[in-house]
Amino acid sequence: MLIDFFYTLRSAKLPVSVKEYLTLLEALQANVVGPQSEASSMDDFYHLSRMILVKDEKHFDKFDKAFGAYFKGVEMLTDFSNDVPLEWLKKTLENELTPEQKAAIEKMGWDELMETLKKRLEEQKERHEGGSKWIGTGGTSPFGNGGYNPQGIRMGGKGGGKSAIKVWEQRAYQDYDDGVELGTRNIKVALRRLRRFAREGAEDEFDLDNTIRSTAANAGYLDIKMRPERHNHVKLLLLMDVGGTMDEHVSRIEELFSAVKGEFKHLEFFYFHNCVYDFLWKNNRRRFAEKFDTWDVIRKYNKDHKLIFVGDATMSPYEILQPGGSVEYNNEEAGAQWLQRLTHAYPKFAWINPEPLGVWQYRQSISIIQQLVSNRMFPLTLKGLEDAMRMLSK
C-alpha cells in the first residue's frame, strides 16, 4: 500500500532504495508502530519511516515535504471479494482517442484505484461500455478492458497498452518445449562455460587408457577396465517466467530451455509469472493443482545450486513491490521479498532477460528487478549468456 509513498520520496530526490522500503514494510508487519489514536499513529509512522528510509539528516527537510504532500487524507484500501460478471467485460466497442484526449486523462495511485474499485463493485448493477467511470469495455475508465487509461486495472480482455498496474483474470499458459531443434549451437557453446566435470554413477563406459595400462601390467593378459560416464557436475535451478509479455519470446526461450536440458544433468526447473511469489509450478495446465511452495524449494535445493531466472522483468512495479499486486490472486508478501530470499539462499545467481538491452532503461520494472538482483541481469544474446556463465563459474 505504500508504493506510491516510495515513489513520492524518489520523486523528491531522496536516495531511498528498494531494500529500505522492504525493511519499512517488515517493521510495519512486526507492529513496531503500536495501535494508538490516529494522530499519534501517524506521528509514530513518520518517525519510523524517517529512521528507516533517511540515512542522512541533510535530507530531513525533503522527507518532511514529501511526507506531508503524500499523507493528506490517505485511507486504507480494499479487498477483492466480489466477482465481476463476464458479461460486463465483453468487448463490443472500439474507441480511438487522440493523443490530446489521452493526455487529458488523469491516472490514480494504487490506494485510490483499490478504494474506487471497491465502490464500483458495490454500486454497479449492469454492464457498461464506452464510459469513464464504471467497470466495462472501451472508454477511459480505469476498470475493464478494450479502452484507454494511463494506469488502471485490466479485467479480462486482451492487453495491449501495457499500462495496467494489476490484471484481474484467469490465464492459461503453455509449457516450454524442451525438444525444440536448435537452429544454432551458439547457445550450447555459451552454456558450456559453466562446466565442472565429474565421473559418477555406474561404471558403464569403456576406459581405454586404463585397460592398456592394466593389461601391460598383467603380462599381456587382457584386463578390461570400465569407468562412470563423465558428466557436468554443476547443479542448476532454473526459474522461468511464462505467459503475458513472455509470449513474444517463446521461440528463443524454448531454444534456451532445450540447450540447458542438454548441457546440465543436475537440472531442476520451475515456472512463475512476472515475479516470483509464494509458490512455483512445473506444469502450466495444473499450476493451481500442483503448486510447489517457494519455501520448500529453497529448503530442498541447497546453496550448491546455481540459480538462473529467465524473464523479461516487464510488469507493473506494483507486482514487484506491493502485497496483492500479482496477477490472478492476492499475494500476502511482495514479490521483491521472495526475490531477496532466493538470491540470499543461492549466492551464485543471474537473471537472463530476452528483452533487447536498449529498452531496459525505459522499463521501470526492469530497473527495480536489476536492483533486487544486484545488477546481475544479462541479455539473452551470445555475449550475454557467456558473461552470465562466466560470472556463475567464479
Sequence and secondary structure as in RCSB ss.txt:
>XXXX:A:sequence
MLIDFFYTLRSAKLPVSVKEYLTLLEALQANVVGPQSEASSMDDFYHLSRMILVKDEKHFDKFDKAFGAYFKGVE
MLTDFSNDVPLEWLKKTLENELTPEQKAAIEKMGWDELMETLKKRLEEQKERHEGGSKWIGTGGTSPFGNGGYNP
QGIRMGGKGGGKSAIKVWEQRAYQDYDDGVELGTRNIKVALRRLRRFAREGAEDEFDLDNTIRSTAANAGYLDIK
MRPERHNHVKLLLLMDVGGTMDEHVSRIEELFSAVKGEFKHLEFFYFHNCVYDFLWKNNRRRFAEKFDTWDVIRK
YNKDHKLIFVGDATMSPYEILQPGGSVEYNNEEAGAQWLQRLTHAYPKFAWINPEPLGVWQYRQSISIIQQLVSN
RMFPLTLKGLEDAMRMLSK
>XXXX:A:secstr
  HHHHHHHHHTT    HHHHHHHHHHHHTT S    HHHHHHHHHHHHHHHH  SGGGHHHHHHHHHHH SS  
      S   GGGG         HHHHHT     HHHHHHHHHHHHHH  S EES SSSSEESSS SEEESS  S
S EEESS   S   SEEES        TT   S SHHHHHHTTS  EEE S   EE HHHHHHHHHHTTT     
EE  EEE  EEEEEEE SGGGGGGHHHHHHHHHHHHHH SEEEEEEESSS  SEEES GGGTTTSEEEHHHHHHH
S TTSEEEEE    S HHHHHSTT SSSS  SS HHHHHHHHHHH SSEEEEE S GGGGGG HHHHHHHHHTTT
 EEESSHHHHHHHHHHHH 
